[in-house]
Amino acid sequence: MTTPPVSHNSPVRILVIDDSHAVRELVASYLQSEGYQVDTAVNGLEGWQIIQQYPPDLVISDWSMPDLSGIELCRRVRQDPGLQHVYFLMLTAREELSDRILGLDNGADEVLTKPIHPEELRARVRAGLRLRQLTENLVRLNEQLRSRHDLLSSLSFTDPLTGLLREGALNPSLSGLLRQVEDRSAEFVDNGEYVLYYRYLSLWLVEIDQAQKLLDQEGAVVFNQILQIVSRRLQGNALPGTLLYRSSDYQFAAVTPGIDPGRVRELGENLRLAVASHPVRLPQGDQIQVTVSLGGITASASNQPKLLAADMLREASIALYRARIGGRNRCIQSEVGQGSGEN
């Protein structure tokens, strides 16, 4: 059994909302078997009341419910500044990619299609809680630094617009993960910490195509809305365990430890299609076609000499440049590391 992340003061609380008694009990049983504290609600209105009174760490909500749908509930959660920490996972019987994108565009962190697979649900919950815990730790660190008057704006590790990790966190994170790229089993180190090792570590740089032109044509307000929607689509289509960063004004970075090289290109293509396959629907109703170009690299335990964070960022940037001059809206992997190729 995998031990769930635990906060400093109380166990992780998950709220399951579904108008089907059978689904509620099934999802609750999947999560309770992992040691989570699970509350349930029979519809969106009851769920909203619970969220307001006792904000959970994570919400799992059905999409289609009477009175208050999962989409509308998600909108309410995202519009409340006091609930920004809540990770929102949507369940739906809808199988169309357009429905999945609609859910992500309305603020869901994840959209899962029924029937529910227990292991996938648990993996998505673990990934969501890890991201939430990491964000909380960084926010707590910032608050401590601020209280000592040592906080500089460059040390804010989360981007206020997208909620992703900021560029300043990318290099130290890559460096730390690269130290764990080894062909050996997990082990305890001297201070009792349990360290995982990975045979592979992938990096994709994701850049919005013709971003400056979009900014000039649409203006800063609309462009910021595009950035928020693109970031949510990337979050919803990344693998469990992927760390996402806003690495520059128009660029994102996706770092995935442990991914098999055969799946790296598939991940890149999924991220590209998550943005390009459907126009971005803005809150005011307008639709804008947006595409992205990607440059990637994979570090391996067999790399000699070992790649440094600067090496990975440089090679991924070169691959991204090749994707850009090659016509945009494509994925190109670096020839350094695990191979090369174009989609």
C-alpha positions in Angstrom: 0.0 0.0 0.0 1.3 3.5 -0.9 1.2 5.9 2.0 -0.5 9.1 1.0 1.1 12.5 1.6 0.2 13.9 5.0 0.1 17.6 5.9 1.8 18.9 9.0 -1.3 19.3 11.1 -4.0 16.9 9.7 -4.5 14.0 7.4 -5.3 14.6 3.7 -9.0 15.2 3.2 -10.7 14.3 -0.1 -14.3 15.2 -1.0 -16.1 12.9 -3.4 -19.2 14.4 -5.1 -21.5 12.3 -7.3 -25.3 11.8 -7.5 -24.8 8.1 -7.9 -24.6 6.3 -4.6 -22.7 3.4 -6.2 -20.0 5.6 -7.7 -19.6 7.6 -4.5 -19.1 4.4 -2.5 -16.8 2.9 -5.1 -14.5 5.9 -5.3 -14.5 6.3 -1.5 -13.5 2.7 -1.0 -10.6 3.1 -3.6 -9.2 6.0 -1.6 -9.9 4.9 1.9 -7.9 1.7 1.2 -4.9 4.1 0.7 -5.4 5.8 4.0 -7.1 9.0 2.9 -9.8 10.7 4.9 -12.8 10.7 2.5 -16.0 12.8 2.8 -18.9 12.5 0.3 -21.7 14.7 -1.1 -24.8 13.6 -3.0 -24.8 16.6 -5.4 -23.0 19.7 -6.4 -24.9 22.0 -4.1 -24.1 19.9 -1.0 -20.5 19.6 -2.2 -20.2 23.4 -2.5 -21.5 23.9 1.0 -19.0 21.4 2.4 -16.1 23.0 0.4 -17.0 26.5 1.8 -17.3 25.2 5.4 -14.4 22.7 5.4 -12.2 23.2 2.4 -10.7 19.8 1.4 -7.3 19.2 -0.1 -8.7 17.5 -3.2 -12.1 17.4 -4.8 -13.3 14.5 -7.0 -16.6 15.6 -8.7 -18.9 14.1 -11.3 -19.5 16.2 -14.4 -23.2 15.8 -14.9 -25.3 16.4 -11.8 -28.7 18.1 -11.2 -28.9 21.6 -9.8 -25.2 22.3 -9.9 -23.0 20.6 -12.5 -19.3 19.7 -11.9 -18.3 22.4 -14.4 -20.2 25.1 -12.5 -18.9 23.8 -9.2 -15.3 24.0 -10.5 -15.9 27.6 -11.7 -17.1 28.6 -8.2 -14.0 27.0 -6.6 -11.6 28.7 -9.0 -13.3 32.1 -8.5 -12.8 31.9 -4.7 -9.3 33.2 -3.7 -9.5 31.2 -0.5 -9.9 27.9 -2.4 -7.0 28.3 -4.8 -5.1 25.4 -3.1 -7.9 22.9 -3.8 -7.0 20.3 -6.5 -10.0 19.6 -8.6 -10.4 16.2 -10.4 -13.5 15.8 -12.7 -15.1 12.4 -13.5 -17.1 12.1 -16.7 -18.7 9.5 -19.0 -18.0 11.8 -21.9 -15.2 10.4 -24.1 -14.7 13.2 -26.6 -11.5 15.1 -26.4 -13.4 18.4 -26.7 -15.3 17.6 -23.5 -12.0 16.9 -21.7 -10.6 20.2 -22.9 -13.8 22.0 -21.8 -13.3 20.7 -18.3 -9.7 21.8 -18.2 -10.5 25.2 -19.7 -13.0 25.7 -16.9 -10.5 25.1 -14.2 -10.3 21.4 -13.6 -6.8 20.1 -12.8 -7.6 16.7 -14.2 -10.4 15.0 -16.1 -10.9 11.2 -15.9 -13.2 9.2 -18.0 -15.5 6.6 -16.6 -15.4 3.6 -16.0 -12.9 4.4 -13.3 -9.7 2.3 -13.0 -8.6 2.1 -9.4 -4.9 2.3 -10.0 -5.2 5.3 -12.4 -7.4 7.1 -10.0 -5.0 6.5 -7.1 -2.0 7.6 -9.3 -3.8 10.8 -10.4 -4.7 11.6 -6.8 -1.1 11.0 -5.6 0.2 13.2 -8.4 -2.2 16.0 -7.5 -1.4 15.9 -3.8 2.3 15.9 -4.5 1.9 19.0 -6.7 -0.3 20.7 -4.0 2.2 19.7 -1.2 5.1 21.1 -3.3 3.3 24.3 -3.9 2.4 24.7 -0.2 6.0 24.0 0.8 7.3 26.7 -1.5 4.6 29.2 -0.4 5.5 28.4 3.3 9.2 29.0 2.5 8.3 32.3 0.8 6.3 33.4 3.8 9.3 32.6 6.1 11.6 34.6 4.0 9.2 37.5 3.7 8.9 37.6 7.5 12.7 38.0 7.7 12.7 40.7 4.9 14.8 38.4 2.7 12.3 37.6 0.0 13.1 38.9 -3.4 10.6 38.7 -6.2 12.9 36.3 -8.1 12.5 33.8 -5.3 8.8 33.4 -5.7 8.6 29.8 -6.9 5.0 29.9 -8.2 3.8 31.9 -11.1 0.8 34.0 -10.0 -0.9 34.0 -13.4 -0.8 30.2 -14.2 -0.2 28.6 -10.8 2.7 26.7 -12.3 6.2 26.6 -10.9 8.3 29.6 -11.9 11.5 29.7 -14.0 13.6 30.2 -10.9 12.6 26.8 -9.6 13.4 25.0 -12.8 17.2 24.8 -12.7 17.5 23.7 -9.0 14.8 21.1 -9.6 16.5 19.7 -12.7 19.8 19.6 -10.9 18.2 17.7 -8.0 16.4 15.2 -10.2 19.5 14.6 -12.3 21.4 13.5 -9.2 18.7 10.8 -8.8 19.2 9.5 -12.4 21.0 6.2 -11.5 20.6 2.6 -12.4 19.9 1.4 -8.9 17.1 0.8 -6.4 15.6 3.3 -4.0 17.4 3.6 -0.7 17.6 5.3 2.7 20.3 8.0 3.1 22.0 9.1 6.2 19.3 11.4 7.5 16.7 8.7 7.1 15.2 10.2 3.9 13.9 7.7 1.4 15.4 8.5 -2.0 14.0 7.3 -5.3 16.3 6.8 -8.3 15.3 6.9 -11.9 16.9 5.5 -15.0 15.6 8.3 -17.2 14.5 12.0 -16.8 12.8 13.8 -19.7 12.5 17.6 -20.4 10.1 19.2 -22.9 10.2 22.9 -23.5 6.8 24.0 -24.8 6.6 27.4 -26.6 3.4 29.2 -27.8 3.8 29.7 -31.5 3.9 33.3 -32.7 3.3 34.5 -29.2 4.4 38.1 -29.8 2.0 38.4 -32.7 -0.9 37.0 -30.5 0.0 39.5 -27.8 0.1 42.4 -30.3 -3.2 41.4 -31.9 -5.3 40.4 -28.8 -3.8 42.6 -26.1 -2.4 41.7 -22.7 -5.7 40.7 -21.0 -6.7 38.2 -23.6 -3.1 36.9 -24.0 -3.0 36.2 -20.2 -6.3 34.3 -20.5 -4.6 32.2 -23.3 -1.6 31.5 -21.0 -3.9 30.3 -18.3 -5.9 28.0 -20.5 -2.8 26.6 -22.2 -1.3 25.9 -18.8 -4.4 24.0 -17.7 -4.4 21.9 -20.9 -0.8 21.0 -20.3 -1.5 20.1 -16.7 -4.4 17.9 -17.7 -2.4 16.0 -20.3 0.9 15.5 -18.5 1.8 12.2 -16.9 1.4 11.7 -13.1 4.6 13.0 -11.6 5.4 15.5 -14.3 6.4 18.9 -12.9 5.3 21.9 -15.0 7.0 25.3 -15.0 6.3 28.6 -16.7 9.9 28.9 -17.8 9.6 32.3 -19.7 6.9 34.7 -20.8 5.7 32.5 -23.6 7.3 29.2 -22.7 6.6 26.2 -20.4 8.8 23.3 -19.2 7.6 19.8 -18.5 10.0 17.6 -16.4 9.1 13.9 -16.0 11.2 11.5 -13.9 11.2 7.8 -14.6 9.5 7.9 -18.0 10.6 5.2 -20.5 12.3 6.7 -23.6 9.7 5.0 -25.8 7.0 7.2 -24.2 8.8 10.5 -24.2 7.8 11.4 -27.8 4.2 10.3 -27.1 4.1 12.6 -24.1 5.4 15.5 -26.2 2.8 14.8 -28.9 0.0 14.6 -26.3 1.0 18.0 -24.9 1.1 19.5 -28.4 -2.3 18.1 -29.3 -3.8 19.2 -26.0 -3.3 22.8 -27.2 -3.6 22.5 -31.0 -6.5 20.1 -31.4 -9.2 22.6 -30.3 -9.4 26.4 -30.4 -8.9 28.2 -27.1 -12.3 29.3 -25.8 -12.1 32.5 -23.9 -14.4 33.4 -21.0 -16.1 36.1 -23.1 -17.0 33.5 -25.7 -14.3 34.2 -28.4 -12.3 31.3 -29.8 -8.7 31.6 -30.9 -6.6 28.9 -32.6 -3.3 28.4 -30.6 -0.5 26.0 -31.3 2.8 25.1 -29.6 6.2 23.9 -30.6 8.3 21.6 -28.4 11.9 20.7 -28.0 12.9 17.8 -25.8 15.7 15.8 -24.3 16.0 12.7 -22.2 18.8 12.0 -19.6 19.7 8.4 -19.0 21.6 6.6 -16.3 23.9 5.4 -19.1 24.8 9.0 -20.3 28.6 9.5 -20.1 29.5 12.0 -19.0 26.4 12.7 -17.0 24.2 15.6 -18.3 23.9 18.7 -16.1 20.8 20.9 -15.9 22.5 23.5 -18.1 23.1 20.8 -20.7 19.5 19.6 -20.8 18.2 23.2 -21.0 20.6 24.1 -23.8 19.9 20.9 -25.9 16.1 21.2 -25.4 16.3 24.9 -26.5 18.2 23.9 -29.6 15.6 21.3 -30.4 12.8 23.8 -29.8 14.6 26.2 -32.2 14.6 23.4 -34.9 10.9 22.9 -34.3 10.2 26.6 -34.7 12.2 27.1 -37.9 10.8 23.8 -39.2 7.3 25.2 -39.4 6.1 25.3 -35.8 3.3 23.1 -34.2 5.7 20.1 -33.9 7.9 18.1 -31.5 11.6 17.6 -32.0 13.9 15.7 -29.7 17.5 16.4 -29.1 20.1 14.1 -30.7 21.9 14.1 -27.3 20.8 11.5 -24.7 18.2 9.0 -25.8 17.9 9.7 -29.5 16.4 12.1 -31.9 13.2 12.4 -34.0 10.5 14.6 -35.2 6.7 14.4 -35.1 
